[in-house]
Amino acid sequence: MKLIGSLASPYVRKVRVVMAEKKLDYELILEDVWSPDTTIAQSNPLGKVPCLIMEDGGAMFDSRVIVEYLDTMSPVGKLIPTQGRGRASIKCWEALADGVLDAGITVRLERTQRPAKLQSAQWVERQLGKVQNGIKAMSTGLGDAPYCTGAQLTLADVAVGCALGWLEFRFPEITWREDYSNLARLFDKLSERKSFKDTVPVA
């Protein structure tokens, strides 16, 4: 398998962490989707990463679809229950983490891709409010538990860890560590895993 992505994308990181936890082999192909020379549309018509290229040449996207598929490929490190409330809970955690990222990335794009005179402070404030509300919900949901949905690592933790890691990378002014010590404990524990150590985001 080949994974098209970037070293800064938290969605790509989520897939890479899952691949590492599942002990799946793949080739990482770096792609800058903002470059005028990007060829990402040849694999993903939406022009986004991650995009998984399978052995038969077929392409799969986005990150939520990819990680769900990958979890079926090996019994090692099962990350998503096959059915029931437990499955829905983990997918809800993933949606929450991805929603925080969606809002944060919207802010970053507003600040870096749009001319200053066209930027909307009101829009940025609205998106940052979503980020703050999402972080608070993560903390409330985690409580004193060792992991997001119980006593072992699941996709919920991978998604939350990648979201928090990206915020630390791109928005160091957001003081989630100081405000939510339980999230800091979870993130520090996740950061000790090889899958997270090997995928720390870089510009």
C-alpha positions in Angstrom: 0.0 0.0 0.0 1.0 3.6 -0.6 -0.1 6.5 1.6 -0.1 10.0 0.0 0.2 12.7 2.6 2.2 15.3 4.4 4.2 15.4 7.6 2.2 18.2 9.0 -1.4 16.9 8.4 -3.1 15.6 11.6 -5.4 13.5 9.4 -2.4 11.8 7.7 -0.9 11.3 11.2 -4.0 9.6 12.4 -3.7 7.1 9.5 0.0 6.6 10.1 -0.5 6.0 13.8 -3.2 3.4 13.0 -0.9 1.7 10.5 1.9 1.6 13.1 -0.4 0.2 15.8 -1.7 -2.4 13.3 1.8 -3.2 12.2 0.9 -2.7 8.5 3.6 -2.0 5.9 3.2 0.9 3.5 5.1 3.5 1.5 4.6 7.2 2.4 4.5 9.5 -0.6 4.9 13.1 0.4 2.6 15.6 -1.4 2.1 19.3 -1.0 -1.5 19.9 -2.0 -1.0 23.6 -2.1 1.8 23.4 -4.7 0.9 24.4 -8.2 2.6 21.2 -9.3 0.5 18.9 -7.1 -0.9 15.8 -8.7 -3.1 14.8 -5.8 -6.3 15.2 -7.9 -5.2 12.2 -10.0 -5.8 10.0 -6.9 -8.3 12.0 -4.9 -10.6 14.3 -6.9 -11.2 16.4 -3.8 -7.5 17.3 -3.8 -6.9 16.3 -0.1 -4.7 14.0 1.9 -4.5 11.4 3.2 -5.2 9.2 0.2 -4.5 5.4 0.4 -3.5 3.7 -2.8 -4.1 0.0 -2.5 -2.4 -2.9 -4.2 -4.8 -3.0 -7.1 -4.3 0.7 -7.7 -7.6 1.7 -6.2 -7.7 4.9 -4.1 -9.4 5.4 -0.7 -10.1 8.6 1.2 -10.7 10.4 3.7 -9.0 9.6 7.0 -12.1 8.2 8.7 -12.8 5.8 5.9 -9.1 4.8 5.7 -8.6 4.0 9.4 -11.9 2.0 9.5 -10.6 -0.1 6.6 -7.2 -0.5 8.1 -8.6 -1.8 11.3 -10.1 -4.8 9.4 -6.8 -5.7 7.8 -5.2 -7.2 10.9 -6.4 -8.6 14.2 -3.4 -6.9 15.9 -4.3 -3.9 18.0 -8.0 -3.8 17.3 -9.1 -0.1 17.5 -12.8 -0.1 16.6 -15.5 -2.5 17.9 -17.4 -4.2 15.1 -20.8 -3.1 16.3 -23.0 -1.6 19.0 -22.7 1.3 21.4 -19.0 0.9 21.9 -18.4 1.4 18.2 -20.6 4.4 18.0 -18.9 6.0 21.0 -15.5 5.6 19.4 -16.6 7.0 16.1 -18.2 10.0 18.0 -14.9 10.7 19.7 -13.2 10.6 16.3 -15.8 13.0 14.9 -15.2 15.4 17.9 -11.4 15.3 17.4 -11.7 15.8 13.6 -14.2 18.6 14.2 -11.7 20.4 16.4 -9.1 20.0 13.6 -11.5 21.1 10.9 -12.2 24.4 12.8 -8.5 24.9 13.6 -7.4 24.3 10.1 -10.1 26.7 8.9 -8.5 29.4 11.1 -5.0 28.6 9.8 -6.1 28.8 6.2 -7.9 32.1 6.8 -4.7 33.5 8.3 -2.2 32.1 5.8 -4.1 31.7 2.5 -6.4 34.7 2.4 -5.2 38.3 1.9 -5.2 40.2 5.2 -7.7 42.7 4.0 -10.2 39.9 3.3 -9.8 38.0 6.5 -12.8 37.9 8.9 -12.0 38.3 12.6 -15.6 37.3 13.4 -15.2 34.1 11.4 -11.9 33.3 13.1 -13.4 33.9 16.5 -16.3 31.5 15.7 -14.0 28.7 14.6 -11.7 29.2 17.6 -14.8 28.9 19.8 -15.5 25.5 18.2 -11.9 24.5 19.0 -12.3 25.5 22.7 -15.7 23.9 23.0 -14.3 20.7 21.5 -11.3 20.6 23.8 -13.6 21.1 26.8 -15.9 18.3 25.6 -12.8 16.0 25.2 -11.8 16.7 28.8 -15.3 16.2 30.2 -15.6 12.9 28.3 -12.2 11.6 29.4 -12.7 12.5 33.1 -10.3 10.4 35.2 -10.3 7.4 32.8 -6.9 6.2 31.5 -8.2 6.3 27.9 -11.1 7.9 26.1 -13.4 4.9 26.2 -12.1 2.6 28.9 -8.9 0.8 29.9 -7.2 0.3 26.5 -6.1 2.3 23.5 -8.7 2.7 20.7 -9.2 4.9 17.7 -10.7 7.5 20.0 -7.4 8.0 21.7 -5.5 8.1 18.4 -7.9 10.8 17.0 -7.7 12.9 20.2 -4.0 12.5 20.4 -3.5 13.7 16.8 -5.8 16.6 17.3 -4.0 17.7 20.5 -0.6 17.3 18.9 -1.6 19.4 15.9 -2.9 22.2 18.2 0.4 22.1 20.1 2.2 22.3 16.8 0.2 25.1 15.1 -1.6 26.9 18.0 0.8 27.0 20.9 -1.1 29.9 22.3 -4.1 27.7 23.1 -3.4 26.6 26.7 -5.2 23.2 26.7 -2.4 21.6 28.7 -2.8 24.2 31.5 -6.6 24.2 31.3 -7.2 20.4 31.1 -4.6 18.4 33.0 -6.4 15.1 32.2 -5.9 15.7 28.5 -2.2 16.6 29.1 -1.8 13.3 31.0 -3.4 11.3 28.1 -1.4 13.1 25.5 1.9 12.6 27.3 1.1 8.9 27.7 0.2 8.6 24.0 3.4 10.5 23.1 5.5 7.7 24.7 4.2 5.2 22.1 6.4 4.5 19.1 3.5 5.2 16.7 3.3 8.7 18.0 7.0 9.3 18.4 7.5 8.4 14.8 4.8 10.7 13.4 5.4 14.0 15.3 4.2 16.7 12.9 6.9 18.9 11.1 6.4 21.8 8.8 
